[in-house]
Amino acid sequence: MSGEVVASSIRNPEQGWSILRQLAGRHAGYFTTRLVLRTGCEARIRTALEDGDVIRAGVGLLRMADWPERPLDEYAMWSAWFDGQAAISHHSAAELHGMGRLRPRFVHLSAGSGRVPSAPRLVVLRRVLREDEVESAGTFLVTTPVRTVLDLAETGIGQAALDEVVADAVAIHRCAGAEIRTAVAELPPRTAARVRQALARV
């Protein structure tokens, strides 16, 4: 919805501010300067920045100051950057699902479109995910456990690490072994063989 908001459709500044707050609430209070322009709230934001009601979170990123800080805020912030059209994926998704011990040093994100921000800890992979490959984590999207397993197998992580990811996925009921076994049909033969090997050890 945030991508569909245009200033010409907003009748007054208060309506624009209300829409902006509503859309920011979808991403833990984060929003972009692009959204400010689309909602026609430039003057209101200038005042809010001076008053401390809005704070700068990065280049082109702002946040409502009254939003409580939480551990996964960074994921929500990058979701806001891509107007909610991106998903946490790969190593970061595995960590969120509690699968394996990959300890990612970067935030891995999959996005089909949108300008990639200049951020040292962000890795953006360009691809379009199907609706059944993502799920909501409240203020952001994350790839499903099955999609995450397939992604990690394709990245070429060590077999021992992949074995652990798959074992955890099944053991903590993030997904069933049968789901993974069915999904590997879409992988290249060598990658599929790695996943089947991991499943054989569960």
C-alpha positions as CSV (number, residue, x, y, z in Angstrom):
1,M,0.0,0.0,0.0
2,S,2.8,2.4,0.8
3,G,4.0,2.4,-2.8
4,E,0.5,3.4,-3.9
5,V,0.1,6.5,-1.8
6,V,0.5,9.7,-3.8
7,A,0.3,13.2,-2.5
8,S,-2.4,14.2,-5.0
9,S,-4.8,11.7,-3.4
10,I,-4.4,13.2,0.1
11,R,-6.8,16.0,0.9
12,N,-5.1,17.7,3.8
13,P,-1.9,17.6,5.9
14,E,-3.5,15.8,8.8
15,Q,-4.8,13.1,6.6
16,G,-1.3,12.7,5.2
17,W,0.2,12.5,8.7
18,S,-2.3,9.9,9.7
19,I,-1.5,7.8,6.7
20,L,2.2,8.2,7.2
21,R,1.9,7.1,10.9
22,Q,-0.2,4.1,9.9
23,L,2.3,2.9,7.2
24,A,5.3,3.5,9.5
25,G,3.6,1.4,12.1
26,R,3.8,-1.6,9.8
27,H,7.6,-1.4,10.0
28,A,8.2,-0.7,13.7
29,G,7.8,3.1,13.2
30,Y,10.3,3.3,10.3
31,F,9.6,5.1,7.1
32,T,11.5,6.7,4.2
33,T,11.8,10.2,2.9
34,R,10.1,8.9,-0.3
35,L,7.0,8.1,1.8
36,V,7.1,11.6,3.3
37,L,6.9,13.0,-0.2
38,R,4.2,10.7,-1.3
39,T,2.0,11.6,1.7
40,G,2.7,15.3,1.4
41,C,4.1,15.6,4.9
42,E,7.3,17.5,4.3
43,A,6.4,20.5,6.5
44,R,5.1,18.3,9.3
45,I,8.3,16.2,9.3
46,R,10.5,19.2,9.5
47,T,8.7,20.3,12.6
48,A,8.6,16.8,14.0
49,L,12.4,16.5,13.6
50,E,12.9,19.8,15.4
51,D,10.6,18.7,18.2
52,G,12.1,15.3,18.5
53,D,8.9,13.5,17.6
54,V,10.7,12.0,14.6
55,I,14.4,10.9,14.5
56,R,16.8,10.2,11.7
57,A,17.6,6.5,11.4
58,G,19.9,6.7,8.4
59,V,20.2,8.2,4.9
60,G,16.6,8.5,3.6
61,L,15.3,6.7,6.7
62,L,13.3,8.1,9.6
63,R,11.5,6.8,12.6
64,M,8.7,7.8,14.9
65,A,10.3,8.6,18.2
66,D,7.5,7.1,20.3
67,W,8.0,3.7,18.9
68,P,9.6,1.3,21.4
69,E,13.0,-0.2,20.5
70,R,13.1,-4.0,20.0
71,P,15.8,-6.5,19.1
72,L,14.7,-7.1,15.4
73,D,14.3,-3.4,14.5
74,E,17.0,-3.5,11.9
75,Y,15.0,-6.0,9.9
76,A,11.9,-3.8,10.1
77,M,14.0,-0.8,9.0
78,W,15.2,-2.4,5.9
79,S,11.7,-3.7,5.1
80,A,10.5,-0.1,5.3
81,W,13.3,0.9,2.9
82,F,11.9,-1.5,0.3
83,D,8.2,-0.5,1.1
84,G,7.6,-4.0,2.6
85,Q,8.5,-5.7,-0.7
86,A,11.5,-7.5,0.5
87,A,12.2,-10.5,2.8
88,I,14.9,-11.4,5.2
89,S,16.5,-14.5,3.7
90,H,19.5,-16.9,3.7
91,H,21.7,-16.9,6.8
92,S,19.6,-14.2,8.5
93,A,16.4,-16.1,7.9
94,A,18.0,-19.3,9.3
95,E,19.0,-17.4,12.5
96,L,15.4,-16.1,12.9
97,H,14.0,-19.6,12.5
98,G,16.5,-21.0,15.0
99,M,18.0,-23.3,12.4
100,G,21.7,-24.0,12.6
101,R,24.5,-21.9,14.1
102,L,25.5,-19.8,11.2
103,R,26.0,-16.5,13.2
104,P,25.6,-14.2,10.2
105,R,27.7,-11.0,10.2
106,F,25.4,-9.4,7.6
107,V,21.7,-8.9,7.1
108,H,20.7,-10.9,4.1
109,L,17.7,-9.6,2.2
110,S,15.9,-10.7,-1.0
111,A,14.2,-7.9,-3.0
112,G,12.9,-7.9,-6.5
113,S,13.1,-4.2,-7.0
114,G,14.0,-0.9,-5.3
115,R,17.2,1.0,-4.9
116,V,19.8,-0.8,-2.9
117,P,21.0,1.4,0.0
118,S,24.6,1.9,0.8
119,A,25.0,0.0,4.1
120,P,28.1,-2.0,5.2
121,R,26.2,-4.8,6.9
122,L,23.5,-5.3,4.3
123,V,23.5,-8.0,1.5
124,V,20.7,-7.6,-1.0
125,L,20.0,-10.4,-3.4
126,R,17.9,-9.5,-6.5
127,R,15.1,-12.0,-7.0
128,V,11.3,-12.2,-6.9
129,L,9.9,-14.6,-4.3
130,R,6.5,-16.3,-4.6
131,E,3.9,-15.6,-1.9
132,D,4.3,-19.2,-0.6
133,E,8.0,-18.7,-0.1
134,V,7.6,-15.9,2.5
135,E,5.8,-15.5,5.8
136,S,5.1,-12.5,8.1
137,A,7.3,-11.9,11.1
138,G,5.1,-8.9,12.2
139,T,7.1,-5.9,11.0
140,F,8.9,-7.6,8.1
141,L,8.8,-10.7,5.9
142,V,11.1,-13.7,6.1
143,T,11.6,-16.6,3.8
144,T,9.8,-19.8,4.9
145,P,12.0,-22.5,6.6
146,V,11.8,-24.6,3.4
147,R,12.9,-21.7,1.1
148,T,15.6,-20.9,3.6
149,V,17.0,-24.4,3.5
150,L,17.0,-24.3,-0.3
151,D,18.7,-20.9,-0.4
152,L,21.5,-22.0,2.0
153,A,22.1,-25.2,-0.1
154,E,22.4,-23.0,-3.2
155,T,24.9,-20.7,-1.5
156,G,27.3,-23.5,-0.9
157,I,27.6,-23.4,2.8
158,G,29.6,-26.4,4.2
159,Q,27.8,-29.8,4.3
160,A,28.1,-30.0,8.1
161,A,26.5,-26.6,8.4
162,L,23.7,-27.6,6.0
163,D,23.2,-30.8,7.9
164,E,22.7,-28.9,11.1
165,V,20.3,-26.4,9.5
166,V,18.1,-29.2,8.1
167,A,18.3,-31.3,11.3
168,D,17.1,-28.2,13.3
169,A,14.4,-27.4,10.9
170,V,12.9,-30.9,11.3
171,A,13.6,-31.3,15.0
172,I,12.0,-28.0,16.1
173,H,9.1,-28.5,13.6
174,R,9.8,-25.5,11.4
175,C,9.0,-27.8,8.5
176,A,8.7,-31.5,7.8
177,G,11.4,-33.6,6.1
178,A,8.8,-34.5,3.4
179,E,8.3,-30.8,2.6
180,I,12.0,-30.3,2.0
181,R,12.3,-33.5,0.0
182,T,9.5,-32.4,-2.3
183,A,11.0,-28.9,-2.7
184,V,14.5,-30.0,-3.8
185,A,13.0,-31.0,-7.2
186,E,13.5,-27.3,-8.2
187,L,17.2,-27.4,-7.4
188,P,20.1,-28.3,-9.7
189,P,21.1,-32.0,-9.3
190,R,24.3,-31.4,-7.3
191,T,22.6,-29.0,-4.9
192,A,19.6,-31.3,-4.5
193,A,21.9,-34.1,-3.6
194,R,23.4,-32.0,-0.8
195,V,20.0,-31.5,0.7
196,R,19.1,-35.2,0.4
197,Q,22.3,-36.1,2.1
198,A,21.4,-33.7,5.0
199,L,17.9,-35.3,5.2
200,A,19.4,-38.8,5.3
201,R,21.2,-37.8,8.5
202,V,18.1,-36.5,10.3
